[in-house]
Amino acid sequence: MERLLSGRRIVLTGVSRGVGLALAREFLKHGASVLGIAKNRARLEGVAIELEQIGSGDFSWTAIDLAEADAPTRLAAAAGERWGALDLLVNNAGVQLSHVHGFEHEPAGTLEQSMAINLYAPYYASLACLPLLRRGHEPRIIQVGSGAGDFANMSSPGIPSYRLSKWALHGLTMLLAAQLAPEIAVNAFDPGWVKTDLGGPRAPGTVAEAADGALKLALLPFSVTGKFYKNGSEISF
């Protein structure tokens, strides 16, 4: 197998399950060096046993709760200690806390918690990693967004806090792309509706398919920035 990501240094959040775990498998299989971030230490220790055997086995991890105030500093420090530079930051960790229709029916705090993980965590992690990315090779940020948060779906009443947080993340992607060009490429990625704890068992897609789409995005020309991709093709925000 061709090692398409050989030598690439990647920080990946939400690595302990679902799409994040599938992305780690794909990146490692193609020769990347991966630092995985998640808050559940026990689950991290479990998946590390598998991930350390893939590819070159260049996987390490650190347990960080991205909702905590010092999370961005700790994340950047871990990457800096390991490599001193960074080629790709994948802000994958996300939550969908409610499936009801309408903000008024969501439990108290749903919007705040959704924004904390789905928007603020990627924002602060991206800023904290800028010095490391600027020392990387063709450095990139990939924000894992969602088709549920595209403009066309803003009139749908279901999962309102999740939709709004992902729509805001897409806006952050565009703003960062404009501000950081041509130094750092910033794009969003839609993994699709896939079978995970978040997506549920009725989802039509698989995490392996999502991982393939993420790999295609990571391999696009460095000049591509400020875009939204799914399955290797550009889609509308």
N, C-alpha and C positions, 0 to 999 in steps of 0.2 A: 504493500500500500504506500502511495505517495504521502509523505509527511508534509501536508500543506501549511501547517502552522509551526514548523520547526523553529525553535529559538524564540517564539513569541511568549512574552510574559503577560499573564492574564490574571486579573482579579475578578472573581465571579461571586456575586452575592446570592443568597438563597440556594446554596449548593447542595443542601442535605436531602432534597426530595424533588419530585416533579420535574418541571422543565429545567431547573437549575442543575439537577443531577444528570439529566440527559445531556445538557450542554457540556458539563465537565467531562463526561465520557467521550463525547465527540472531539472536544479540543485536545484532550490527552492522546486520543487515538491518532491524531494528526501531528503529534510531536510538541505541543505547547507545554509550557510550564505554568501550572495553575495554582493560585492561592485561593482556596474556597472559604467563604464567609457564611455563617449561619448562627442563629442564637442558641440552638439546642445542641449542647456539647455531646450528649450521649448519642444522638443521631449522627452527628458529625464523625464521631469516633467509629461508628458502624460503617458508614459509607466510605470512610478513608481506607478501610481494609481492602475494599474492592478497587477504589480509584488508584491506589498506590501500585497496583499490578498492571495498569493499562499503559500502553505505549512505553515511554521511558520511565514511567513511574514517578514523574516529577510533579507530585501533588503534595501540597501542604495545606493546613487549615488553621483557622483561629475562630474561636467562638465569640461573636459580637452581636449584641442586640442593637439593631440599627435605630431603634427608637430612643436610645440613650444619648445624652448630650455629647459624650466623649467618643461616640462611635466613629465619626469621620476621622478624628485624629488617630484613633487606634488602628483603623483600617489602613490609613496611609502609612503609619509607622511600621506596621507589619510588612507591607509591600516594600517600603524603603529599606528595612533591615534585610530583607531577603535578596532584593535585586538592585536597589539604588535607582531604579528606573522602571517604567511601566509602558507596555505597548497597547494594552487593551483593558479598559474597565467596563465590565458588563453589569449594569444595575438591574438585576433580575428579580430580587426579592420583592414580593408584593402580597397584598391581602385583599380578600373580598369578604367582608364581614356580615353582609346582609343581602338577602335575595328579594326583599319586599319591593312593592311599587310605591314610590313617593317618599320624599324626605320625612314627612310627618310620621310615617310608620316605622322608621328605622329606630333602633335603640339609641338612647342618648350616648353621644361620643363617637358614633359611627363615622361621621364625616371627619372629625378631628383625627381619629386613629387611621383612617384611610389615607388622609393627606400626609400624616407623619411617615408612613412607610412607603407609599406609592409616589409621593412627590418630594417631600423634604429630605428623606434619606438619600435618594439619588442626587438631589441638588447639592447637599453638603458633601457627599462622598466625591462627587465630580470636582467640586472646588478644592477639596483637601488633596486630591490626587493630581492637580494640575502641574505642580513642580516635577513630579515623577513622570508624568506623561510627556512633558516638554523635553525630558531626557531620553525618551523612548524612540523607537524606530517606527515612523509613520503612525503615530499614536492616535488611538480612536476611543470613543465612548459609544457604547450601545445601550440605549434605554429600552427595556422590555415594556412596550406599551400594550395596547389591546384594541382590536376592532370595535369592542364595546364602547370605547372612548373616542371614536372618530366623529367628525362633525355631523355626519349623516345620522348617527345614533343619539344625538343630543336631545331629540324629541321623544325618545323612548322612555317610559316612566320607570321601568325596572332598574334595580341595582343603582340607584342614583349617586350615592357617594363613590362607588367604584368607578362609574362612568366619568364623573367629574374629576376624580383624581387622575385618571388616565388621560383625559383630555388636557388637563393641566400639564401632565408629563410630556405630552406631545408638544405643547407650547414651549416648555422648557428646552426640549430638543432643538426646536427651530431657533430659539434665542441664543442658546449656547453655540450652535453651529455658526451663526452669523458673527458672534463675538470672538470665536476662537479660530476661525479660518484665517490663513491657511495652515496654522500650526497643528490643530487637532481636528480630526473629523468626528462629527457627532450625528448619529442616526438613531432612529427608533425601529423596533422590531416587533411584529405581531406574531406570536407563536401559534395563533389560532385557538379554536376551542378544542382542547385536548383532554384526554383522560388523566386527571390529576386530582388531588384532594380539593383543589379550587374548582377545576372544571367539572368534576363529577363523572360517574360511570357512563352517562349517556352521551358524552362528548364524542364526536365522530373521528377526531384526530388522535394521533399518538405523540408522545414526547420525542420519539425518535425522528418523526417527521419535522417537529419543531426544531430539533437540534440541527437537522440538515439545513433548514432555512437560515438558522443563525450562522452556520459555517459559511454559507454562500454570502451573507452580508459581510462577515468579517474579512472575506477575500475580495471584496469589490475594490476597484481602484481607489487609492487614497483621496483622490480629488472629490469623490462622492460624499457629500455632507448635507445635513439638513433635510434628509429624506426619511420616508417610512416604508419598510419592506416586509413582505410576507412571502414565504416559499421562494425566495430569490428574486421576486419581482416587486417593483415599486408600486405602492398603493397610496390612496389619498388619506391625508390626516383627517 
